[in-house]
Amino acid sequence: MATVNIDLHHSVEEHVHHHDEHEHHHESFIRKYIFSEDHKVIAKQFLFTGIFWAIIGGLLSIIFRLQLGFPEANLEFLRPILGDWITAQGKLDQNFYLALVTMHGTIMVFFVLTAGLSGTFSNFLIPLQIGARDMASGFLNMLSYWFFFLSSVVMFISLFIETGPASGGWVVYPPLSALPQAMPGSGLGMTLWLISMSLFIVSSLLGGINYITTVINLRTEGMSFSKLPLTIWAFFLTAVLGLLSFPVLFAAALLLIFDRSFGTSFYLSEIYINGEALHNVGGSPVLYQHLFWFLGHPEVYIVMLPGLGITSEIIATNSRKPIFGYRAMIGSLLGITFLAFIVWAHHMFVSGMNPFLGTIFMFLTLIIAVPSAVKVFNYLATLWRGNIVFTPAMLFSIGLVSLFITGGVTGIALGNSAVDIQLHDTYYVVAHFHLVMGAASFFGMVAGIYHWFPKMFGRMMNEKLGYVHFWITFIGVYMVFFPMHYLGIAGFPRRYYSWTNFNAFDSFADLNAFISTAAIITMAAQLIFLFNFFYSIFRGRLAPANPWRSNTLEWTTPRFPGHGNWPGKIPTVYRWPYDYSKPGAKEDYIPQHIPYSETPESNLPHENELIALEKEFAK
Amino acid sequence: MTGLLVLTGSILLVAAFALIYRILTLIEIAKGRQDYQPGGNSHAINGVLFILFFIVGFGLFFWYSGKAAENFLPEAASEHGKLTDRLFWITTGITFVVFFLTHALLFLSPYFFRYRKDRKALWWPDNTKLEVAWTVVPAIVLTILILGGWWIWRDVTAPAPDNSLEVEIVGKQFNWMVRYGGKDGKIGKHNFRKIDATNQLGMDFAADKSNFDDFVPREIHLPKGRSVLLKIRARDVLHSVFLPHFRVKMDAVPGMPTSFWFTPTKTTEEMRRELNDPNFNYELACTEICGQGHFAMRMVVVVSEPEEFEKWYASQEPWAKQNADYIASLNLENSKELAALFNQK
């Protein structure tokens, strides 16, 4: 096997040498920064687009939180931005409220936490951490970004059309999303949503194929799968999840397009709307739900796994300790990846599907809690008796673990179909998934930005501002989402414009005002981050070669790595990435490219035996 | 004018940020920290903040949970509701212990194991016994919870008892409609092509004569202590029947009838007394996004003693009788005789 790897590796290097020569001919601005094939530039393109979408998605949520927290308030001051979506009485239009909720979900799940997170860090870190010059196909990688860009443009345009963007919830269940007469958002807005998502799926498949190919084929000498950093394992499995599940969403979207435009009846049956009985018979809305959640559930792991991978790396580095249970961490990632495909129908316990299916999916769903719990315990064991360095990235990683626990434990209640009857589609669900996959993944993304900023831009972000940003955000996120459990237990349904119609839900008005206030403060605190981020790109202190004294390969590249990453030969890898605080070692870290022959003082017995093998490598 | 204000404000904000940023950087340099030290001198403060967060956070949690307890899971008024509630609280209890212990470790470790120059972290890459333990223990606990849930779920989703009262609930944009089987207790067949402005439910009088005695009240009436089978359907888009006090939730799906059965255990009067709220009413809400009026699909549910319910049931006038003109316009064979037959008391 090893020889195969080396051969492949040589051919790639030759290929890249040609590439380097091209570079000497001065790449044009357009080829270097816009239609770039350099994975690092593409990663930054994903990052900037992701940040743009995060701001939009966050602002949308603030608008609907205003409605929910202060239902009596006059929102006339938003008219300059929202125009006629503010009614004559100064209220938010009810249809537009649903559009806001829908767009917030779509943007955050797909554009920020899938493209912004995977797109940024898989692109940036895979070649750097496995020791490759670039992705397997720089061209497909470039296409991946530009399909995402196109998709973003279409989605962005849909925000401004007269009938409003798609409004049927981010899951866009038909018939609501299939019938333009059911709500204004199901007209042109929904068409644009489907076009945009189709482009998005293309982008994410192009990216995923590339990530998988690169990880399998382009690892540097010595970088076996058992020496891969957990970040790469996470990105790799995320790509596998995406590659296998996104096509199903594509199929679902395609059939929906057919139902909408060509008169088919995949999802429609026996409908009477707006004074007329439609011709459609024989379709099933539940079919759509199965197809949607076949992506939709893996999707939450597509969002979550990169965050967990990033956290594993940051917690080990900053605890100055090996990650506890490296093999168990990989095992639980594999377990989650596999199980992610067979739990989807726990979103559908009360959809009308056969209750026996509910039983099966309840069993499978609660099994997936085991690998997730193992991950949490391993993080805790990694912190235990560490020498914890509080970088902003580390704080956000600890925050991620906390949010993952808090959001995770409520999943045990929701995954139990009997308990889910009451909790389904209430604010309990909103609290659960915002904590466990929304906020937690967001924390993973921010932690990743703080940690790899020095590698991305060659400069440091300001730590103190990072601390302030972390504490306000961490407290804020809990203040926003924790109280939602109370609303959910009291039965408050999701996607309600107002609850005052019901006696059952007329309590907790003060709590809703509190949540909205906390959301506004938390959102405002992100300005600190935005400033720190953009200002540091230009004015941050120059970064040392290895600011976090980390073991992984990316820190062996120059401060401003060019296209090709390493000016000379790619380093060979001799050890796993977690030799932190090894007994006997001079420093509290030993990077992956240091051979065992150079560290006789800290080698374990079986590692001494590897020295002979290393010499063979060197030949 | 507002635009100008916003613009100046933003510029000032960015300038202030830049100033703070510059000062912080200069302080670091002045302190002689030319070489970058991750974490700097902020280890103690961050460690303490985690402990504070832990104490204040859990303090707030206990305080508010006590305060809000009266709104938790509205009083269950159905037989299976008591069981699912109990399982919910058992699950919550177990998960709370895990939640608390893991957070104690997570938030105390940062303080106790914060960075000190002279310390070295423990080399502890794995521990098989420990790992097996924390894989197996959650697996066992989860299995118990699953079995508990399965046991309830199996009963809840079992076929309704034979003597159940059948009630049809139909969702449409944006209200609920309800129909009872009338004298024969049988809910007549429907056909979505028969729906029009009058016959909102699409009752198919030609196909099924048992439609003639069906009645369509404005509120849902249920007897206490008798099992009720809800036959649920939707006319246009997805809706979802949610009866919070009865722990009932089931989607209403166009083209695919669904159902849910349960047994109310408390009358509206009893609940009013229990909650000390004379205005209390059981309610039906929609929990599947269905459009603009999603949040307003309310219908009142009245639970009464069986005798009282029978009285109410008998007093209801069949829809066919109320809409005799419509029936006549159908030109059914013998329609007049049939209507008369079903309408007589």
Interface residues (C-beta under 8 A of the other chain):
Chain A: P80 Q94 N95 L98 G168 G169 Y173 P175 L176 L179 A182 M183 L268 S269 E270 I271 Y272 I273 G275 A277 V281 G282 G283 S284 P285 V286 N318 S319 R320 K321 P322 I323 F324 G325 Y326 R327 A328 V350 S351 G352 P355 G358 T359 M362 F363 L366 I367 A369 V370 A373 V374 V376 F377 N378 Y379 L380 A381 L383 W384 R385 G386 N387 I388 V389 F390 T391 M394 L395 I398 V401 S402 I405 T406 V409 T410 I412 A413 N416 S417 A418 V419 I421 Q422 L423 H424 D425 T426 M460 N462 E463 K464 L465 Y467 W471 F474 I475 Y478 F482 P483 Y486 I489 A490 G491 P493 R494 R495 Y496 Y497 S498 W499 N501 F502 N503 A504 F505 S507 F508 L511 L527 I528 F531 N532 Y535 R539 R541 A543 P544 P547 W548 R549 Y578 Y580 S581 K582 P583 D588
Chain B: T2 L13 V14 F17 A18 I20 Y21 L24 T25 D35 Y36 P38 G39 G40 S42 H43 N46 G47 L49 F50 F53 G57 F61 Y64 S65 A68 N71 F72 L73 P74 G81 L83 T84 D85 L87 F88 T91 T92 I94 T95 F96 V98 F99 T102 H103 L105 L106 F107 S109 P110 F113 R114 Y115 R116 R119 K120 A121 L122 W123 W124 P125 D126 N127 L130 E131 W134 T135 P138 A139 L142 T143 L145 I146 G148 G149 W150 I152 W153 R154 V156 T157 Q173 F192 R193 I195 D196 A197 G202 R235 D236 V237 L238 S240 F242 P244 H245 R247 V248 K249 M250 D251 V253 P254 G255 M256 T258 N279 F280 N281 E283 A285 C286 T287 E288 I289 C290 G291 Q292 G293 H294 F295 A296 R298
